[in-house]
Amino acid sequence: MSFKKLNPPLKEAIERLGFESPTAFQKNALPKIKSGADLYCLAPEGSGKTTAMIISVIQKLNSEAIEDSPRALIYVKDKEAALELEQKFKKFTREMDLRIYCAYEEQNIDDQKDAIYYGVDIVIATPKRLGKLFSMTGIHLGQLQLFILEDAEFLSKPGNIDEIVRIPLSINKCQYLVFGEKMVPKMERLQDTFMERAKVIKVSK
C-alpha cells in the first residue's frame, strides 16, 4: 500500500512531514490494518510501527471529528509515552479537527471525565487510569472502532493485562491491534480473550 491511497488530508500531512515512501513494515501492515483484521504487528525499533499506527488511526477516522464518543483507544505504558505519542499525532493532525486526549494517573480524574464527556476522537491512556475511568462510567466506548496496544511489552508489568482484558467485554464490534518488537508471553495471553482471531505480521528489519 502506497501513501497515495490515503484520504486527502492525511496524504497532505504525510507530504508536509516529508514521508516519501512506506517502510517495509508499513507496506506489509498498512493494507492489512485497513482491511479491518485483528493483528499483532511485530517489528524492531525503527521500522515505522508507530507511524503506521498513527496513519491507520487517522485513515480509519477519515481525518475528521465526529460526535462526542471516542472512536480510537490507544494503551501506552506511562505518562511519558502518552504525551510523546500525543505530540506525534499532532504533527499529522495539525490541519485536521481530530481531538486527541491523554489520560494518565497524575491528572484529576473528574477533570478527565469532563474533558472526555465534552468530546474526543482519540484517547491515549495508561491501563490503570483507563480502567478507573471505565469503572466510574467516565468514558463511553459504544462508538469505538479501534482498540490498540502500543509498544505492548508493557503488558509484562503486573496488573496491566488484567486492566486491559476486561474492557473488550463491553465492546460490541471493534478492530484490535497490538504493536510490539516481539511476541512476549503476556501478549500471547490476549489470544484467550479479544485476540483469538488475530493474525501476526512480523518484519525482521
Backbone as a ProteinNet text record, in pm:
[ID]
protein_1_A
[PRIMARY]
MSFKKLNPPLKEAIERLGFESPTAFQKNALPKIKSGADLYCLAPEGSGKTTAMIISVIQKLNSEAIEDSPRALIYVKDKEAALELEQKFKKFTREMDLRIYCAYEEQNIDDQKDAIYYGVDIVIATPKRLGKLFSMTGIHLGQLQLFILEDAEFLSKPGNIDEIVRIPLSINKCQYLVFGEKMVPKMERLQDTFMERAKVIKVSK
[TERTIARY]
84.3	0	87.2	64	139.5	66.2	138	76.1	-27.4	-26.7	-119.3	-263.5	-283.6	-417.2	-487.6	-435.5	-493.4	-587.8	-668.9	-761.2	-682.7	-738.4	-661.6	-597.2	-668	-599.8	-479.9	-492.2	-382.4	-266.9	-298	-193.5	-118.7	-191.3	-127.5	-34.9	-77.8	4.9	133	121	238.6	336.7	286	372.5	439.3	362.7	418	529.5	514.6	613.6	732.7	726.1	841.8	854.1	745.8	749.8	730.7	827.8	822.6	766.4	804	755	748.9	660.3	646.2	770.6	795.2	899.2	849.7	938	899.7	786.5	794.6	687.9	557	562.6	440.9	375.7	455.4	400	321.6	373.1	308.7	186.8	202	99.9	-17.5	7.4	-99.4	-220	-202.3	-321.6	-395.3	-322.3	-386.7	-465.5	-409.7	-483.7	-607.7	-591.5	-703.8	-816.5	-781.6	-882.6	-974.9	-933.3	-1015.8	-980.2	-874.8	-835.7	-776.9	-795.4	-726.4	-584	-485.4	-346.3	-249.7	-151.2	-28.1	71.2	122.4	215.9	353.2	443.7	572	687.1	771.9	887.6	983.2	1111.4	1208.7	1191.7	1254.7	1253.8	1311.3	1249.6	1297.3	1234.7	1141.4	1078.6	955.7	912.7	798.4	666	669.6	545.1	454.7	510.2	426.8	366.8	446	392.7	281.9	300.7	196.7	68.8	83.7	-33	-105	-30.2	-90	-162.7	-97.1	-159.5	-288.6	-284.5	-401.9	-517.9	-489.2	-594.6	-658.9	-577.3	-630.7	-710.4	-659.8	-731.2	-866	-868.4	-992.8	-1095.6	-1048.9	-1138.7	-1164.4	-1112.9	-1135.9	-1089.6	-990.4	-927	-1022.1	-1134	-1229.5	-1296.8	-1333.3	-1406.5	-1552.4	-1606.5	-1747.3	-1807.1	-1916.4	-1989.9	-1897.2	-1926.7	-1854.4	-1774.2	-1818	-1755.4	-1625.1	-1527.2	-1401.2	-1422.5	-1346.9	-1351.4	-1221.9	-1118.8	-992	-938.7	-898.3	-839.2	-701.5	-600.1	-462.6	-401.3	-362.8	-296.2	-145.6	-85.3	59.4	106.6	237.2	289	283.3	299.1	304.9	276.5	280.2	251.6	343.8	473.8	570	539.9	505.5	472.3	344.5	248.3	122.7	146.7	221.5	246.9	330.9	426.8	509.5	425.3	336.3	251.3	153.5	102.2	12.8	81.4	205.8	278.6	303.4	329.1	347.8	218.4	105.5	-23.6	-46.5	-16.6	-47	34.4	150.1	225	145.6	70.3	-12	-144.2	-202.6	-340.2	-346.5	-235.8	-228.8	-335.6	-366.3	-465.8	-601.5	-619.7	-745.2	-813.9	-940.1	-1010.2	-1021.7	-944.6	-945.3	-903.6	-974.7	-949.8	-880.3	-764.4	-681.9	-671.2	-686.3	-679.9	-595.6	-510.1	-426.6	-484.9	-492.7	-540.4	-435.1	-383.1	-282.6	-301.7	-230	-260.6	-243.5	-150.7	-121.6	-232.2	-327.7	-432.6	-550.2	-629.4	-753.1	-855.5	-906.8	-992.5	-1126.6	-1177.1	-1301.1	-1280.3	-1164.9	-1133.5	-1123.3	-1066.3	-1055.6	-1193.6	-1280.9	-1417.4	-1486.6	-1471.4	-1534.3	-1478.3	-1346.6	-1283.5	-1329.2	-1336.3	-1379.9	-1528	-1607.5	-1751.9	-1783.2	-1705.8	-1734.4	-1685	-1625	-1596.8	-1450.3	-1413	-1279.3	-1293.2	-1195.8	-1194.7	-1094.7	-980.7	-872.4	-833.4	-836.2	-790.1	-662.8	-558.5	-431.9	-425.2	-414.4	-430.4	-338.2	-306.1	-239.3	-346	-310	-409.7	-481.7	-407.8	-467.9	-568	-533.3	-623.2	-745.6	-726.8	-842.6	-936.6	-878.6	-961.8	-1045	-985.9	-1059.2	-1168.3	-1137.2	-1238.1	-1354.9	-1323.5	-1427.7	-1515.5	-1453.5	-1528.9	-1621.2	-1581.2	-1660.3	-1757.6	-1772	-1850.9	-1807.4	-1676	-1620.8	-1578.9	-1606	-1574.3	-1673.6	-1730.2	-1826.2	-1755.9	-1758.2	-1686.2	-1780.1	-1904	-2002.4	-1975.6	-1895.2	-1863.7	-1721.6	-1655.4	-1514.4	-1495.1	-1398	-1364.1	-1227.3	-1136.8	-1000.7	-958.1	-906.5	-855.9	-711.3	-615.4	-475	-385.2	-288.2	-181.2	-52.6	8.7	131.9	251.5	356.2	472.3	424.2	356.9	278.4	360.3	491.8	573.4	540.7	475.8	439	339.2	279.6	187.8	256.2	387.9	461.6	460.9	428.1	420.1	296.6	310.4	197.2	73.5	-41.3	-169	-217.3	-126	-166.8	-261.4	-229.4	-312.2	-452.5	-463.9	-596	-683	-620.7	-695.1	-746.1	-666.6	-697.5	-801.1	-789.3	-873.5	-1020.8	-1052	-1193.3	-1269.8	-1199.7	-1267	-1337.3	-1273.1	-1341.3	-1471	-1491.9	-1616.5	-1736.8	-1713.5	-1822.5	-1826.7	-1746.7	-1741.1	-1805.2	-1900.4	-1971.1	-1886.3	-1834.6	-1758.2	-1644	-1522.3	-1406.4	-1289.8	-1194.8	-1071.6	-964.4	-892.3	-790.3	-651.8	-561.3	-425.8	-326.1	-226.3	-121.6	12.5	85.6	215.1	326.5	433.7	546.9	668	780.5	901.4	901.9	849.3	841.4	728.8	684.7	577.6	632.2	568.3	604.2	486.9	510.8	404.3	273.9	281.3	157.9	81.5	151.7	83.8	12.7	75.2	12	-115.3	-116.2	-234.7	-359	-339.2	-452.7	-531	-467.8	-536.5	-649.7	-646.8	-754	-875.9	-861.1	-972.8	-1005.1	-965.9	-1010.3	-921.5	-807.9	-720.3	-727.7	-838.5	-846.7	-844.8	-885.8	-887.5	-773.4	-682.2	-577.8	-474.5	-427.3	-316.1	-190	-75.2	52.9	124.2	164.1	251	388.4	489.1	623.2	724.2	796	902.5	1030.1	1135.8	1259	1345.5	1325.3	1404.9	1335.6
-120.3	0	124.5	212.8	337.1	446	553	665.3	736	710.3	776.5	730.3	614	557.3	601.8	703.3	753	870.2	907.7	1019.1	1150.5	1246.7	1367.3	1442.8	1471.4	1544.1	1468.1	1335.8	1254.8	1251.6	1239.5	1240.2	1373.4	1482.3	1614.1	1623.5	1567.2	1569.3	1489.2	1374.8	1291.4	1362.6	1429.2	1505.5	1621.2	1689.5	1802	1756.3	1635.9	1583.6	1517.9	1508.5	1461	1310.8	1236.9	1092.8	1065.7	1001.6	979.5	842.7	739.4	605.1	523.6	423.6	341.9	256.4	227.2	130.7	-9.7	-106.8	-245.9	-290	-252.3	-287.3	-220.5	-93.2	-19.5	-75.1	-114.1	-174.4	-301.1	-376.5	-501.5	-476.4	-387.1	-370.4	-282.4	-172.9	-75.7	-135.7	-211.8	-267.9	-368.8	-444.2	-543	-474.1	-365.7	-288.9	-227	-173.4	-110.8	-210.3	-337.9	-440.5	-465.4	-419.5	-437.8	-558.3	-630.2	-750.9	-717.5	-809.4	-800.4	-850.3	-774.8	-803.7	-785.2	-874.2	-849.4	-794.4	-675.6	-611.5	-606.9	-693.5	-711.3	-671.9	-583.2	-539	-466.1	-461.1	-395.5	-243.9	-184	-38	23.3	131.6	198.9	151	57.3	2	80.3	177.3	260.4	213.3	136.9	86.1	198.8	292.1	398.8	485.3	516.6	595.3	518.9	389.4	306.9	308.9	303.1	306.8	440.7	550	683.5	700.6	662.8	673	591	469.5	381.7	437.8	496.5	555.9	673.3	762.9	880.9	840.6	742.5	693.8	634.9	553.1	489.2	593.6	700.9	805.8	913	890	979.1	1122	1136.4	1267	1372.5	1331.2	1432.4	1393.6	1495.9	1476.6	1444.2	1349.9	1313.1	1288.9	1354.1	1335.8	1350.4	1279	1302.6	1184.2	1062.4	945	906.7	856.7	814.3	703.7	713.3	609	529.8	577.4	504.3	514.6	400.8	394.2	330.4	400.3	352.4	342	221.1	199.9	218.3	287.9	304.6	275.1	266.3	218.2	321.7	451.7	550.7	690.5	787.5	926.9	977.5	949	999.8	945.6	818	757.7	817.9	848.1	908.6	1046.8	1129.1	1264.9	1265.5	1172.2	1162.9	1122	1024.5	980	1089.7	1164.1	1275.3	1375.6	1408.9	1504.4	1450.3	1320.8	1260.4	1266.9	1240.5	1252	1394.4	1491.1	1630.6	1681.8	1621.3	1658.6	1625.8	1516.4	1476.3	1551.3	1578.9	1632.3	1784.6	1851.5	1997.8	2069.8	2019.7	2084.1	2012.8	1923.6	1849	1889.4	1849	1881	1761	1655.9	1540.5	1582.4	1531.8	1567.5	1451.7	1480.6	1378.4	1411.3	1308.9	1332.4	1225	1267.8	1175.8	1158.9	1035.1	1007.1	925.2	982.9	913.1	949.7	878.4	882.5	1019	1100.5	1224.6	1330	1311	1409.8	1388.2	1493.3	1482.9	1404.9	1298.5	1210.3	1275.7	1364.8	1435.1	1527.7	1591.8	1675.3	1590.8	1471.6	1381.9	1339.8	1305.8	1266.4	1378.7	1502.6	1616.9	1636.3	1628.3	1650.6	1545.7	1419.9	1312.7	1327.2	1366.5	1381.6	1485.6	1593.3	1701.8	1673.1	1557.7	1514.4	1494.4	1371.2	1338.9	1229.7	1221.1	1117.5	1006.6	1045.1	951.1	967	858.4	860.1	777.7	839.2	771.1	756.8	634.3	614.3	506.7	520.8	413.5	314	186	85.3	115	154.8	178.2	293	403.8	518.1	492	426.5	396.1	300.7	203.5	111.5	182.4	282.3	357.6	442.9	507.4	587.8	499.8	382.4	290.7	245.8	217.1	173.9	283.6	408.7	522.8	571.4	493.6	534.2	672	693.8	821.8	820.8	709.7	703.4	608.8	654.1	573.4	513.3	378.8	310.5	248.7	292.7	236.6	266.3	369.3	405.6	366.3	289.6	258.2	173.2	213.1	139.9	73.7	132.5	80.9	70.1	-45.7	-74.2	-118.7	-36	-54.4	-59.8	-149.1	-152.2	-112.3	-2.7	48.4	7.9	-46.1	-97.9	-191.7	-298	-380.6	-463.8	-454	-523.1	-477	-361.1	-312.9	-405.8	-498.7	-594.8	-680.5	-690.4	-772.1	-711.6	-584	-520.6	-570.4	-613	-670.9	-581.4	-641.7	-570.9	-513.3	-484.4	-417.8	-502.8	-630.4	-713.2	-730.4	-735.5	-750.4	-627.5	-508.5	-385.4	-381.7	-436.7	-425.9	-527.2	-653.1	-758	-745	-672.3	-661.1	-560	-468.6	-365.1	-421.6	-508.2	-558.4	-634	-679.8	-747.9	-656	-524.2	-427.6	-361.5	-411.7	-353.5	-450.7	-401.8	-489.6	-528.7	-431.5	-458.8	-359.7	-412.4	-325.1	-398	-320.9	-379.2	-369.8	-480.9	-488.1	-498.1	-409.4	-406.4	-404.1	-490.9	-496.3	-476.5	-371.7	-340.7	-371.4	-432.7	-460.9	-502.9	-518.9	-562.2	-713	-785.5	-930.9	-980.8	-1101.8	-1160.7	-1201.4	-1154.2	-1193.3	-1271.9	-1350.9	-1437.1	-1365	-1246.5	-1175.3	-1132.4	-1104.6	-1073.4	-1196.9	-1311.9	-1437.1	-1464.7	-1424.6	-1447.7	-1377.2	-1270.4	-1198	-1282.9	-1388.5	-1478.1	-1554.1	-1557.6	-1624.4	-1534.1	-1405.5	-1311.9	-1245	-1119.3	-1045.1	-1062.6	-1133.4	-1153.5	-1296	-1364.8	-1506.1	-1525.2	-1425	-1437	-1358	-1309.1	-1219.9	-1294.3	-1223.4	-1271.4	-1199.1	-1253.8	-1195.5	-1140.8	-1014.7	-953.6	-939.1	-996.5	-990.1	-951.7	-843	-796.6	-790.1	-846.2	-856.9	-730.8	-646.6	-523.6	-421.9
0	0	0	-95	-100.3	-23.2	7.7	77.9	-10	-141.4	-232.8	-212.9	-148.7	-134	-6.5	57.8	182.3	153.3	254.1	232	216.6	144.8	108.1	225.1	336.9	444.7	501.5	510.2	562.2	462.4	335.7	233.2	234.3	253.2	260.6	381.8	495.5	616.6	595.8	532.1	505.6	414.1	313	222.4	296.4	381.5	458.7	551.6	607.9	702	632.2	500.8	426.1	409.9	435.2	412.8	264.1	202.5	57.7	20.4	95.2	64.8	193.4	198.3	319.9	344.9	472.3	507.9	474.2	483.4	456.3	548.2	675.6	769.1	729.5	694.9	659.3	532.8	433.8	312	345.2	440.3	480.5	567.9	664.6	767.4	726	657.3	630.8	558.9	451.1	386.2	472	552.8	639.8	751.1	805.5	906.3	842.5	722.5	653.4	625.9	611	583.8	702	820.9	940	1024	987.5	1060.5	1197.4	1293	1421.2	1399.1	1450.1	1414.9	1531.2	1537.2	1611	1509	1531.1	1438.3	1504.4	1461.8	1529.4	1437.2	1486.4	1408.7	1502.9	1468.3	1556.4	1560.9	1659.1	1670.5	1543.2	1497.6	1378.4	1249.3	1259.1	1138.3	1094.2	1176	1138.5	1195.1	1305.8	1364.6	1412.8	1488.4	1544.6	1434.7	1333.7	1221.9	1149.7	1132.1	1069.3	1151.5	1282.3	1370.3	1359.9	1364.4	1355.5	1221.4	1113	980.8	976.6	1031.9	1027.9	1108	1222.7	1305.1	1231.7	1180.4	1112.4	988.3	913.9	796.1	835	940.1	984.8	1027.8	1091.3	1139.1	1033.1	914.1	799.1	824	910.4	936.1	991.1	1052.6	1098.2	1229.4	1305.5	1431.1	1400.5	1475.5	1461.2	1599.7	1630	1754.7	1876.3	1985.3	2110.6	2162.8	2133.7	2194.3	2123.8	2199.3	2138.1	2035.1	1925.9	1823.4	1816.6	1883.8	1891.9	2034.5	2089.5	2222.9	2208.8	2257.9	2246	2385.2	2424.1	2552.2	2537.1	2634.4	2640.5	2782.7	2801.3	2929.6	3042.6	3010.6	3118.6	3064.7	3154.9	3120.3	3010.1	3023.1	2925.2	2785.5	2778.6	2649.1	2592.1	2679.2	2634.7	2573.9	2643.5	2595.7	2467.9	2460.9	2340.9	2220	2240.1	2129.4	2088.1	2185.6	2153.6	2061.2	2091.6	2008.8	1868.3	1857.7	1725.4	1645	1710.2	1642.6	1593.9	1679.3	1645.7	1528.5	1502.3	1383	1256.5	1262.9	1149	1144	1259.8	1264.8	1272.2	1248.3	1263	1182.4	1063.7	977.2	982.1	1080	1093.5	1223.3	1240.2	1364.1	1458.1	1434.3	1524	1664.9	1764.3	1904.2	1975.3	2032.8	2098.2	2246.2	2329.5	2473.9	2541.5	2635.1	2713.6	2853.9	2900.4	3035.8	3109.7	3218.9	3299.6	3445.7	3533.1	3675.8	3742.2	3697	3768.6	3756.9	3667.2	3646.9	3741.7	3761.5	3839.2	3757	3813.5	3733.9	3698.8	3783.1	3748.7	3629.7	3623.9	3508.2	3381.6	3396.7	3282.6	3232.6	3324.8	3286.7	3210	3258.5	3191.5	3051.2	3038.3	2908.2	2806.2	2850.1	2760.3	2728.2	2826.1	2806.4	2699.3	2695.8	2601.5	2460.4	2439.2	2303.6	2270.1	2240.7	2191.9	2086.2	1998.5	1895.6	1927.2	1983.4	2013.2	2158.9	2234.4	2372.8	2383.4	2435.6	2463.9	2616	2666.1	2810.3	2865.7	2993.5	3066.1	3112.5	3126.2	3164.1	3295.3	3395.5	3527.4	3523.3	3458.5	3456.3	3369.2	3257.1	3173.2	3245.8	3318.8	3395.3	3500	3564.5	3667.1	3603.1	3493	3422.1	3378.3	3327.4	3281.2	3397.8	3511	3629.1	3680.5	3662.3	3707.2	3599.4	3492.9	3375.4	3324.6	3328	3282.7	3137.2	3068.8	2926.5	2859.4	2748.6	2673.4	2552.8	2541.7	2435.2	2332.2	2329.5	2237.5	2091.2	2062.3	1923.8	1884.7	1971.2	1948.2	1822.6	1741.5	1619.1	1625.9	1703.9	1714.5	1859.8	1898	2032.9	2012.5	2060.2	2022.5	2145.8	2141.9	2241.1	2170.8	2214.9	2154.7	2240.7	2176.6	2249.7	2360.8	2319.7	2411.8	2508.6	2502.4	2602.2	2744.2	2757.6	2891.1	2959.8	2886.1	2947.4	3052.5	3043.6	3140.4	3280.4	3292.1	3423.4	3496.5	3623.1	3696.8	3696.7	3669.5	3676.3	3545.6	3452.6	3329.1	3244.8	3229.3	3142.7	3199.7	3331.5	3394.1	3370	3373.1	3346.7	3202.6	3112.1	2970.3	2924	2964.8	2906.3	2943.7	3050.2	3088.2	3001.8	2938	2859.4	2736.2	2656.6	2535.4	2563.4	2685.8	2719	2701.7	2703.9	2691.1	2554.2	2460	2326.1	2227.5	2149.1	2056.1	1935.4	1864.5	1743	1733.6	1715.9	1717.8	1651.6	1598.3	1546.3	1653.5	1676.2	1780.5	1717.3	1759.8	1708	1823.2	1817	1919.1	1849.5	1890.5	1831.6	1931.4	1883.1	1969.5	1887.6	1956	1886.3	1866.9	1963.9	1953.7	2042.4	2015.6	2094.7	2232.5	2336.4	2472.9	2531.6	2636.5	2689.4	2721.8	2779.8	2814.7	2689	2579.7	2454.9	2400.6	2414.1	2370.9	2450.3	2575.5	2659.6	2606.8	2531.7	2476	2376.1	2324.2	2231.1	2300.5	2432	2507	2523.6	2487.8	2504.9	2371.7	2353.9	2235.8	2112.6	2123.7	2007.8	1954.5	1979.6	1939.7	1787.4	1710.8	1564.8	1499.1	1580.5	1528.2	1443.5	1339.9	1258.5	1302.7	1265	1303.8	1180.8	1188.4	1088	1153.6	1092	1151.3	1045.3	1070.8	981.4	1062.3	1011.4	1088.1	1083.1	980.9	974	887.8
[MASK]
+++++++++++++++++++++++++++++++++++++++++++++++++++++++++++++++++++++++++++++++++++++++++++++++++++++++++++++++++++++++++++++++++++++++++++++++++++++++++++++++++++++++++++++++++++++++++++++++++++++++++++++

